[in-house]
Amino acid sequence: VLGEAQTVLTVLSLSAIVSNGTMKGGGSYFMISRSLGPELGGAMGFLFYISYAVSATFYAAGFGKEVQQTFFADMEHAWGGFFLTFCSSCALLLVLIVALIGANLFTKINVILFMMQFGAIFVALFTIFFGSPKNSENGWQSSLLRENWSPGYKRNDACQGECSFQKVFAIIFPAVTGVMEGANLSGDLKNPGKDIGRGTLMAVVGAFLIYIVLIIAFAGAFQREELITNEAIFQEACVNEYVVVVGILVSTSSSALGAIFGGSRVLQALARDEIFPRTKWLGRGTVKGDEPWVAVLVTWGISQACMFIGGLDVIAPIISTFFCLSYACCNLACLLVSISGTPNFRPRFKYFSWHTCLFGLILNIFVMFFLNVYYATASLVIMLGIFVYLLYTAPQTTWGDVRQALIYHQVRKYLLRLDTRLQHGKTWRPSVLLLIDQLNGPLVEFCSHLKKGGLYVIGNVVLGARFDRLTNTASRMKKALGDYIYTENLKAFPAVAVGSTARTAYQNLMVMSGLGAMTPNTVVVPYIEGLHLKQQHHPDGGSAPTPTTAASSARSSHHTDTKAESPDRYSNRSKSQFF
């Protein structure tokens, strides 16, 4: 129930995000990176990819274990214990072949595999409830169900000692993972925004009901000791044990296929976004269908290498930790876009709120540390390390992530709380408006030191009578000022005003600069000896005031148009004509 609660809350957040716009290949990574930015999205995408690669190992190991104990029961320790690894590797190789053929084959055979798996479960459950299970004396009994209802943990090799709720939950948690399989294949779906949420919820509810029925069936048909020691109890109970064997093999192979497909598409999306340097070659796809064949081979190689870590019970806690962290980030992404109040967040899926996102985030973090503190800490440290690395190396993106929306939301909130009526002389600080016509490096730097934590606005004006023709000039001038401020790492804001005369334009600039209680209280005017202003006209109808002194005349040959120059051309100039 706890695992399904995590899954359902995460699915609600997932469905909200994927129904808000166009989903592309990469599924979970695409969703998180476009919401939280390339740094956190890249770190989480990397861990999510690794968890899928290890999941493929887990499912292939389950396939090999079933083959070994059913057909080669006396070879459990053969070849120095590597016979089981050999069986699992053969299963992984089969999965690789299907994955290289493409997603179309996977979708076609997946329906058949599902029907075979469901049929095997149905036949076995029918035998337990209404037939005569071979390994049960009296069949299913409600009295035996009540007897087995209370916990009774004992020592077991799977728990590597005394079992507990914590250890057992860590081993079975992978059974509730995989809810993002549909999202990872989003690039192959016709309508991912609609189909992913609906299909995932139906799958989660269906799986939960089957798990509950299986638990009730086992608890009411078999003694506790046999449930603990006999790993083949389900297939022995069926009218024909090979029915369940086929169901298990189908289940593990299809899950391994899903992990390989999902992981390879996450890796392909990471490579195409060039989040990590020199990884673009991993994003190659086939001409037909854009199948990520390079990413599939790399994912298979990692999964094959993980085959030597250990058995199912060793791999399971690692997967559990990574998936808990992935689910937590999914809930975090939905929580942030929900509370940011961005107008473009209008998901078609309505059955969620920021409360469900917050509860899902807290629950996943709690379960991650509850399962294994060391694995959880290591996962967070790895993610934090990758996040810090990407802060300095990630490329500039135009994804419009939620960080700017959150900053805007907080700044607006506190700006409204900043009341000019409550300001006191003891807390006064200069807020500078620097009026410029040409960039004077020392003066700009002087005003930057003068503001002492106050507001700093660098402003200029555009003159002319045709306002509709002045807007382009003003926009280019403001962009150029903004580029200069960014290049020089100044804590300032650009401002440009328009007017029919220089006096009117500068008055507009002084009156309109700032916002709310954050307005300039100090105006800095460059000193120009013998100042006389004339109108210098721009090609699009605007003009800027230009001094006509001897010094300014000498500099007039360097006058440039108001088009934004490249920051590289003016970032190191201390005193030169800018507009």
C-alpha positions as CSV (number, residue, x, y, z in Angstrom):
1,V,0.0,0.0,0.0
2,L,2.8,2.4,0.9
3,G,4.6,1.7,-2.5
4,E,1.4,2.1,-4.4
5,A,0.7,5.4,-2.6
6,Q,4.0,6.7,-3.8
7,T,3.3,5.6,-7.3
8,V,-0.2,7.0,-7.5
9,L,0.9,10.4,-6.2
10,T,3.8,10.5,-8.7
11,V,1.4,9.5,-11.5
12,L,-0.9,12.4,-10.7
13,S,2.1,14.8,-10.9
14,L,3.4,13.1,-14.1
15,S,0.0,13.3,-15.8
16,A,-0.4,17.0,-15.0
17,I,3.0,17.9,-16.5
18,V,2.7,15.7,-19.6
19,S,-0.8,17.0,-20.4
20,N,0.3,20.7,-20.3
21,G,2.1,20.7,-23.6
22,T,3.9,18.8,-26.3
23,M,6.0,15.9,-24.9
24,K,9.0,14.9,-26.9
25,G,11.4,11.9,-26.7
26,G,13.1,11.5,-23.3
27,G,10.0,11.2,-21.2
28,S,10.9,11.8,-17.6
29,Y,14.1,13.6,-18.4
30,F,12.4,15.9,-20.9
31,M,9.7,16.7,-18.4
32,I,11.9,17.4,-15.4
33,S,14.6,19.4,-17.4
34,R,12.0,21.7,-19.1
35,S,10.5,22.4,-15.6
36,L,13.5,22.6,-13.4
37,G,16.2,23.6,-15.8
38,P,19.1,21.8,-17.5
39,E,21.2,21.5,-14.3
40,L,18.8,19.7,-12.1
41,G,17.1,18.0,-15.1
42,G,20.5,16.7,-16.3
43,A,21.5,15.4,-12.9
44,M,18.2,13.7,-12.4
45,G,18.2,12.4,-15.9
46,F,21.6,10.8,-15.4
47,L,20.5,9.0,-12.2
48,F,17.2,8.0,-13.8
49,Y,19.1,6.5,-16.8
50,I,21.3,4.5,-14.5
51,S,18.3,3.3,-12.6
52,Y,16.8,2.0,-15.8
53,A,20.0,0.3,-16.8
54,V,20.2,-1.4,-13.5
55,S,16.5,-2.3,-13.7
56,A,17.2,-4.2,-16.9
57,T,19.8,-6.2,-15.0
58,F,17.3,-6.9,-12.3
59,Y,14.6,-8.2,-14.7
60,A,17.1,-10.2,-16.7
61,A,18.4,-11.8,-13.5
62,G,14.8,-12.7,-12.6
63,F,14.5,-14.4,-16.1
64,G,17.7,-16.3,-15.6
65,K,16.8,-17.4,-12.0
66,E,13.5,-18.8,-13.3
67,V,15.2,-20.7,-16.1
68,Q,17.8,-22.1,-13.8
69,Q,15.5,-23.3,-11.0
70,T,12.9,-24.7,-13.5
71,F,15.1,-26.4,-16.1
72,F,18.5,-26.7,-14.4
73,A,17.7,-27.1,-10.8
74,D,20.9,-29.0,-10.0
75,M,23.2,-26.4,-11.6
76,E,22.6,-23.5,-9.2
77,H,26.2,-23.4,-8.2
78,A,27.7,-24.8,-11.5
79,W,30.6,-23.0,-13.3
80,G,31.6,-21.5,-10.0
81,G,28.2,-19.9,-9.6
82,F,28.3,-18.2,-13.0
83,F,25.7,-20.4,-14.6
84,L,23.0,-18.2,-13.3
85,T,24.8,-15.2,-14.7
86,F,25.1,-17.0,-18.1
87,C,21.3,-17.6,-18.2
88,S,20.6,-13.9,-17.3
89,S,23.1,-12.7,-19.9
90,C,21.3,-14.8,-22.6
91,A,18.0,-13.1,-21.6
92,L,19.6,-9.7,-21.8
93,L,21.1,-10.5,-25.3
94,L,17.6,-11.5,-26.5
95,V,16.2,-8.2,-25.1
96,L,19.0,-6.3,-27.0
97,I,18.1,-7.9,-30.3
98,V,14.4,-6.9,-29.9
99,A,15.4,-3.4,-28.8
100,L,17.6,-2.9,-31.9
101,I,14.8,-3.9,-34.2
102,G,12.8,-1.0,-32.8
103,A,9.9,0.3,-30.8
104,N,7.3,-0.8,-33.4
105,L,8.1,-4.5,-32.8
106,F,8.1,-3.9,-29.0
107,T,4.6,-2.3,-29.1
108,K,3.3,-5.1,-31.3
109,I,4.6,-8.0,-29.2
110,N,4.0,-6.2,-25.9
111,V,0.2,-6.8,-26.3
112,I,0.8,-10.5,-26.9
113,L,3.1,-10.7,-23.9
114,F,0.6,-8.9,-21.7
115,M,-2.2,-11.4,-22.6
116,M,0.1,-14.3,-21.9
117,Q,1.2,-12.9,-18.6
118,F,-2.4,-12.1,-17.5
119,G,-3.6,-15.5,-18.7
120,A,-0.9,-17.2,-16.6
121,I,-1.9,-15.3,-13.5
122,F,-5.6,-15.9,-14.0
123,V,-5.1,-19.7,-14.5
124,A,-2.9,-20.0,-11.4
125,L,-5.3,-17.9,-9.2
126,F,-8.3,-19.9,-10.4
127,T,-6.5,-23.1,-9.4
128,I,-5.8,-21.7,-5.9
129,F,-9.3,-20.3,-5.2
130,F,-11.5,-22.9,-6.9
131,G,-9.3,-25.9,-7.7
132,S,-6.9,-28.1,-5.9
133,P,-3.4,-26.6,-5.6
134,K,-0.8,-29.4,-5.8
135,N,1.2,-28.1,-2.9
136,S,-1.7,-27.1,-0.6
137,E,-3.6,-29.7,1.5
138,N,-7.0,-28.0,1.8
139,G,-6.8,-25.3,-0.8
140,W,-7.6,-21.7,0.0
141,Q,-9.0,-21.2,3.6
142,S,-10.1,-18.0,5.3
143,S,-8.8,-19.4,8.7
144,L,-5.3,-19.7,7.2
145,L,-5.5,-16.2,5.8
146,R,-6.2,-14.9,9.3
147,E,-3.4,-17.0,10.7
148,N,-0.9,-15.5,8.2
149,W,-2.2,-12.0,8.5
150,S,0.1,-10.8,11.3
151,P,3.9,-10.3,10.5
152,G,6.3,-13.0,11.3
153,Y,9.8,-12.1,10.1
154,K,12.6,-14.7,10.3
155,R,16.2,-15.1,9.1
156,N,16.5,-15.4,5.4
157,D,19.3,-15.3,2.8
158,A,17.4,-12.7,0.8
159,C,17.5,-10.3,3.7
160,Q,21.1,-11.2,4.5
161,G,20.2,-12.0,8.0
162,E,17.1,-11.2,10.1
163,C,14.2,-9.9,7.9
164,S,12.3,-6.8,8.7
165,F,9.6,-4.6,7.1
166,Q,12.4,-2.3,5.9
167,K,14.4,-5.0,4.2
168,V,11.4,-6.8,2.7
169,F,10.0,-3.5,1.4
170,A,13.3,-2.6,-0.3
171,I,13.3,-5.9,-2.1
172,I,9.7,-5.8,-3.4
173,F,9.7,-2.0,-4.2
174,P,10.8,-2.5,-7.8
175,A,7.4,-4.2,-8.3
176,V,5.8,-0.7,-8.2
177,T,8.3,1.0,-10.4
178,G,8.0,1.4,-14.2
179,V,5.2,4.0,-14.1
180,M,7.2,6.3,-16.4
181,E,7.5,3.7,-19.1
182,G,4.8,5.5,-21.1
183,A,6.5,8.9,-20.6
184,N,9.9,7.5,-21.7
185,L,8.3,6.4,-25.0
186,S,6.5,9.7,-25.4
187,G,8.2,10.4,-28.7
188,D,6.7,7.2,-30.2
189,L,3.1,8.0,-29.1
190,K,0.5,9.8,-31.2
191,N,-1.1,11.8,-28.4
192,P,1.2,11.5,-25.3
193,G,-0.4,14.3,-23.4
194,K,-3.7,12.4,-23.3
195,D,-2.6,8.8,-23.4
196,I,0.2,8.8,-20.9
197,G,-1.8,9.9,-17.9
198,R,-4.9,7.8,-18.6
199,G,-2.9,4.7,-19.5
200,T,-0.5,5.0,-16.5
201,L,-3.3,5.4,-14.0
202,M,-5.1,2.4,-15.4
203,A,-2.0,0.3,-15.3
204,V,-1.2,1.3,-11.7
205,V,-4.7,0.5,-10.4
206,G,-4.8,-2.8,-12.3
207,A,-1.4,-3.8,-11.0
208,F,-2.4,-2.9,-7.4
209,L,-5.5,-5.0,-7.6
210,I,-3.6,-8.0,-8.9
211,Y,-1.0,-7.6,-6.2
212,I,-3.7,-7.6,-3.5
213,V,-5.4,-10.7,-5.0
214,L,-2.1,-12.5,-5.1
215,I,-1.3,-11.7,-1.5
216,I,-4.7,-12.9,-0.3
217,A,-4.4,-16.1,-2.4
218,F,-0.9,-17.0,-1.1
219,A,-1.8,-16.1,2.6
220,G,-4.9,-18.3,2.5
221,A,-3.5,-21.3,0.7
222,F,0.0,-21.9,2.1
223,Q,1.7,-22.2,5.5
224,R,4.0,-19.3,6.5
225,E,7.1,-21.5,6.5
226,E,6.5,-22.7,3.0
227,L,5.9,-19.1,1.8
228,I,9.3,-18.1,3.3
229,T,11.4,-21.0,2.0
230,N,9.8,-22.0,-1.4
231,E,10.5,-19.5,-4.2
232,A,8.6,-21.6,-6.7
233,I,5.4,-21.9,-4.7
234,F,3.2,-20.2,-7.3
235,Q,4.2,-22.4,-10.2
236,E,3.9,-25.6,-8.1
237,A,0.3,-24.6,-7.1
238,C,-0.9,-24.2,-10.7
239,V,-2.6,-27.0,-12.6
240,N,0.4,-27.0,-14.9
241,E,3.6,-25.4,-13.5
242,Y,4.8,-24.4,-17.0
243,V,1.8,-22.0,-17.3
244,V,3.3,-19.9,-14.5
245,V,6.8,-20.4,-15.8
246,V,5.8,-18.9,-19.1
247,G,4.1,-16.0,-17.3
248,I,7.2,-15.2,-15.3
249,L,9.5,-15.4,-18.3
250,V,7.2,-13.1,-20.2
251,S,6.8,-10.7,-17.3
252,T,10.6,-10.4,-16.7
253,S,11.5,-10.1,-20.4
254,S,8.9,-7.5,-21.2
255,S,10.0,-5.5,-18.1
256,A,13.6,-5.7,-19.2
257,L,12.6,-4.5,-22.7
258,G,10.8,-1.6,-21.2
259,A,13.8,-0.7,-19.1
260,I,16.2,-0.9,-22.1
261,F,13.8,1.2,-24.3
262,G,13.1,3.8,-21.6
263,G,16.7,4.2,-20.6
264,S,18.0,4.4,-24.1
265,R,15.6,7.2,-24.9
266,V,16.5,9.1,-21.8
267,L,20.2,8.8,-22.9
268,Q,19.4,9.9,-26.4
269,A,17.6,13.0,-25.2
270,L,20.5,13.9,-22.8
271,A,22.9,13.5,-25.7
272,R,20.9,15.6,-28.1
273,D,20.5,18.4,-25.6
274,E,24.3,18.2,-25.1
275,I,24.0,18.5,-21.4
276,F,27.2,16.6,-20.9
277,P,30.2,17.5,-23.2
278,R,31.3,15.2,-26.0
279,T,28.2,13.0,-25.8
280,K,26.3,14.1,-28.9
281,W,27.2,10.8,-30.7
282,L,25.0,9.0,-28.2
283,G,22.0,10.7,-29.7
284,R,22.2,9.1,-33.1
285,G,19.1,7.4,-34.4
286,T,18.1,5.3,-37.3
287,V,16.9,6.9,-40.5
288,K,13.5,5.2,-40.2
289,G,11.8,5.8,-36.8
290,D,14.8,7.5,-35.2
291,E,15.5,4.5,-33.0
292,P,18.4,5.2,-30.6
293,W,20.5,2.2,-31.6
294,V,23.7,3.7,-30.1
295,A,22.0,4.4,-26.8
296,V,20.5,0.9,-26.8
297,L,24.0,-0.7,-27.2
298,V,25.5,1.5,-24.4
299,T,22.5,0.7,-22.1
300,W,22.9,-3.0,-22.8
301,G,26.6,-2.8,-22.0
302,I,26.0,-1.1,-18.6
303,S,23.3,-3.6,-17.8
304,Q,25.5,-6.5,-18.7
305,A,28.3,-5.1,-16.5
306,C,25.9,-4.8,-13.6
307,M,25.1,-8.5,-13.9
308,F,28.2,-9.2,-11.9
309,I,27.1,-7.1,-8.9
310,G,25.1,-9.9,-7.3
311,G,21.6,-11.5,-7.3
312,L,18.2,-10.0,-7.3
313,D,18.2,-9.2,-3.6
314,V,21.4,-7.1,-3.9
315,I,20.3,-5.1,-6.9
316,A,16.7,-4.4,-5.7
317,P,17.6,-1.8,-2.9
318,I,19.8,0.1,-5.4
319,I,16.9,0.4,-7.8
320,S,14.5,1.3,-5.1
321,T,16.7,4.3,-4.0
322,F,17.1,5.7,-7.5
323,F,13.5,5.4,-8.3
324,C,12.4,7.1,-5.1
325,L,14.7,10.0,-5.9
326,S,13.3,10.1,-9.5
327,Y,9.7,10.1,-8.2
328,A,10.6,12.8,-5.7
329,C,11.9,15.1,-8.5
330,C,8.8,14.5,-10.6
331,N,6.6,15.6,-7.7
332,L,9.0,18.6,-7.1
333,A,8.7,19.7,-10.7
334,C,4.9,19.6,-10.6
335,L,4.9,21.4,-7.2
336,L,7.1,24.3,-8.4
337,V,5.1,24.9,-11.6
338,S,1.9,24.8,-9.6
339,I,2.9,27.3,-7.0
340,S,4.7,29.6,-9.5
341,G,1.4,30.8,-11.0
342,T,2.7,30.8,-14.5
343,P,-0.2,31.4,-16.9
344,N,1.0,28.8,-19.4
345,F,0.6,25.9,-16.9
346,R,-2.9,24.8,-17.8
347,P,-2.8,20.9,-17.8
348,R,-5.8,19.0,-19.2
349,F,-5.4,16.6,-16.3
350,K,-7.2,18.1,-13.3
351,Y,-7.0,15.5,-10.6
352,F,-4.0,16.9,-8.7
353,S,-3.1,19.9,-6.6
354,W,0.1,21.3,-5.0
355,H,-0.9,19.4,-1.9
356,T,-0.7,16.0,-3.6
357,C,2.7,17.1,-5.2
358,L,4.1,18.1,-1.8
359,F,2.9,14.9,-0.1
360,G,4.3,12.8,-2.9
361,L,7.7,14.6,-2.6
362,I,7.9,14.2,1.2
363,L,6.7,10.5,1.0
364,N,9.3,9.6,-1.6
365,I,12.2,11.2,0.3
366,F,11.1,9.6,3.5
367,V,10.8,6.1,2.0
368,M,14.2,6.6,0.3
369,F,15.9,7.2,3.6
370,F,13.8,4.6,5.4
371,L,14.9,1.9,3.0
372,N,18.6,2.5,3.2
373,V,20.2,5.6,4.6
374,Y,23.6,4.9,3.0
375,Y,22.2,4.4,-0.5
376,A,19.9,7.5,-0.1
377,T,22.8,9.7,1.0
378,A,25.1,8.4,-1.8
379,S,22.3,9.1,-4.4
380,L,21.8,12.6,-3.1
381,V,25.6,13.3,-3.1
382,I,26.0,12.0,-6.6
383,M,23.0,14.1,-7.8
384,L,24.4,17.2,-6.0
385,G,27.8,16.7,-7.5
386,I,26.4,16.4,-11.1
387,F,24.2,19.4,-10.4
388,V,27.2,21.6,-9.3
389,Y,29.2,20.4,-12.3
390,L,26.4,21.3,-14.7
391,L,26.0,24.7,-13.2
392,Y,29.4,25.6,-14.7
393,T,29.2,23.5,-17.9
394,A,25.6,23.2,-19.0
395,P,24.8,25.0,-22.2
396,Q,22.5,28.1,-22.3
397,T,19.0,27.0,-23.1
398,T,15.7,28.7,-24.1
399,W,13.4,26.2,-22.4
400,G,11.7,28.7,-20.1
401,D,12.1,26.6,-17.0
402,V,10.2,27.4,-13.7
403,R,13.1,29.1,-12.0
404,Q,12.5,32.5,-13.6
405,A,8.8,32.1,-12.8
406,L,9.6,31.4,-9.1
407,I,11.9,34.4,-8.9
408,Y,9.3,36.7,-10.5
409,H,6.7,35.4,-8.1
410,Q,8.9,36.0,-5.0
411,V,10.2,39.4,-6.2
412,R,6.6,40.6,-6.9
413,K,5.4,39.4,-3.5
414,Y,8.2,41.2,-1.5
415,L,8.1,44.3,-3.7
416,L,4.4,44.7,-2.8
417,R,5.4,44.5,0.9
418,L,8.0,47.2,0.5
419,D,6.2,50.3,1.8
420,T,7.6,53.7,1.1
421,R,5.7,55.1,4.1
422,L,7.7,52.9,6.5
423,Q,11.1,53.9,5.2
424,H,13.4,55.6,7.7
425,G,16.4,57.8,7.3
426,K,18.6,55.3,9.1
427,T,18.0,52.8,6.4
428,W,18.4,55.2,3.5
429,R,20.7,54.1,0.7
430,P,21.5,55.8,-2.7
431,S,19.5,54.4,-5.6
432,V,21.2,55.8,-8.7
433,L,19.9,56.7,-12.1
434,L,22.9,57.3,-14.5
435,L,22.0,59.3,-17.5
436,I,24.3,58.5,-20.4
437,D,24.7,59.2,-24.0
438,Q,28.1,57.5,-24.4
439,L,29.5,54.8,-22.2
440,N,32.0,56.1,-19.8
441,G,33.6,53.0,-18.1
442,P,35.0,54.8,-15.0
443,L,31.7,56.6,-14.4
444,V,29.7,53.4,-14.8
445,E,31.9,51.7,-12.3
446,F,31.9,54.6,-9.9
447,C,28.1,54.6,-9.8
448,S,28.1,50.9,-9.3
449,H,30.2,51.4,-6.1
450,L,28.1,54.4,-5.1
451,K,24.8,52.6,-4.9
452,K,25.8,50.5,-1.9
453,G,23.1,47.8,-2.3
454,G,20.6,50.2,-3.7
455,L,18.9,50.4,-7.1
456,Y,21.1,51.1,-10.1
457,V,19.6,52.2,-13.4
458,I,21.6,53.0,-16.5
459,G,19.3,55.0,-18.9
460,N,19.3,56.7,-22.2
461,V,16.7,58.5,-24.4
462,V,15.4,58.4,-27.9
463,L,14.0,61.6,-29.5
464,G,11.4,62.0,-32.2
465,A,7.8,62.8,-33.0
466,R,6.7,59.4,-34.4
467,F,6.3,57.1,-31.4
468,D,5.4,54.1,-33.6
469,R,8.8,54.4,-35.3
470,L,10.7,55.0,-32.1
471,T,9.9,51.7,-30.4
472,N,12.3,49.6,-32.5
473,T,15.1,52.0,-31.8
474,A,14.3,52.0,-28.1
475,S,14.1,48.3,-28.0
476,R,17.5,47.8,-29.7
477,M,19.1,50.4,-27.4
478,K,17.7,48.7,-24.3
479,K,18.9,45.3,-25.5
480,A,22.4,46.7,-26.1
481,L,22.4,48.2,-22.6
482,G,21.3,44.9,-21.2
483,D,24.0,43.0,-23.0
484,Y,26.6,45.4,-21.7
485,I,25.4,45.1,-18.1
486,Y,25.5,41.3,-18.4
487,T,28.9,41.3,-19.9
488,E,30.4,43.6,-17.3
489,N,28.6,41.8,-14.5
490,L,26.9,44.9,-13.2
491,K,24.1,44.8,-10.8
492,A,22.0,47.3,-12.8
493,F,18.9,47.6,-14.9
494,P,18.7,49.2,-18.4
495,A,16.1,51.9,-19.1
496,V,15.3,53.8,-22.3
497,A,12.7,56.6,-22.6
498,V,11.3,58.4,-25.6
499,G,10.2,62.0,-26.1
500,S,9.8,64.7,-28.7
501,T,12.5,66.9,-27.0
502,A,15.5,66.0,-24.9
503,R,14.0,67.7,-21.8
504,T,10.8,65.7,-22.1
505,A,12.6,62.4,-22.7
506,Y,14.9,62.8,-19.7
507,Q,12.0,63.8,-17.5
508,N,10.1,60.7,-18.7
509,L,13.2,58.6,-17.9
510,M,13.5,60.0,-14.4
511,V,9.8,59.7,-13.6
512,M,9.3,56.2,-15.0
513,S,12.5,54.5,-13.7
514,G,12.0,52.0,-11.0
515,L,9.0,50.1,-9.7
516,G,7.0,50.5,-6.5
517,A,9.2,51.6,-3.6
518,M,12.3,50.8,-5.6
519,T,12.8,54.0,-7.5
520,P,16.0,56.1,-8.0
521,N,16.6,58.9,-5.4
522,T,19.9,60.1,-6.9
523,V,20.4,61.2,-10.6
524,V,24.0,61.2,-12.0
525,V,24.5,63.4,-15.0
526,P,27.9,63.3,-16.8
527,Y,29.7,66.6,-16.8
528,I,30.2,68.0,-20.4
529,E,31.8,71.4,-20.7
530,G,30.1,73.8,-23.0
531,L,27.1,71.5,-23.5
532,H,24.8,72.3,-26.4
533,L,22.3,69.6,-27.6
534,K,21.2,69.0,-31.1
535,Q,19.1,66.3,-32.6
536,Q,21.0,63.4,-34.3
537,H,18.5,61.5,-36.3
538,H,18.4,57.7,-36.7
539,P,17.4,55.9,-39.9
540,D,14.1,54.7,-38.5
541,G,12.9,58.2,-37.4
542,G,14.3,58.3,-33.9
543,S,17.2,60.5,-32.6
544,A,19.4,60.8,-29.6
545,P,20.7,64.0,-28.0
546,T,24.3,64.6,-29.0
547,P,26.8,67.1,-27.5
548,T,28.3,69.6,-30.0
549,T,31.4,70.5,-28.1
550,A,34.9,70.1,-29.6
551,A,35.5,67.0,-27.7
552,S,32.2,65.4,-28.8
553,S,32.8,66.5,-32.4
554,A,36.1,64.6,-32.3
555,R,34.3,61.5,-31.2
556,S,31.4,61.8,-33.7
557,S,33.2,59.8,-36.2
558,H,32.9,56.8,-33.9
559,H,29.1,57.2,-33.6
560,T,27.2,53.9,-34.2
561,D,23.6,53.0,-35.0
562,T,21.4,52.0,-32.2
563,K,21.5,48.3,-33.2
564,A,22.8,46.2,-30.4
565,E,26.5,45.6,-30.8
566,S,28.0,42.2,-29.9
567,P,29.1,42.3,-26.2
568,D,32.6,41.2,-27.3
569,R,33.0,44.4,-29.2
570,Y,32.3,46.8,-26.3
571,S,32.8,44.8,-23.1
572,N,36.4,46.0,-22.6
573,R,35.9,49.6,-23.7
574,S,36.3,52.1,-20.9
575,K,35.3,55.3,-22.7
576,S,33.8,55.2,-26.2
577,Q,30.7,56.2,-28.1
578,F,28.0,53.5,-27.6
579,F,24.9,54.8,-29.4
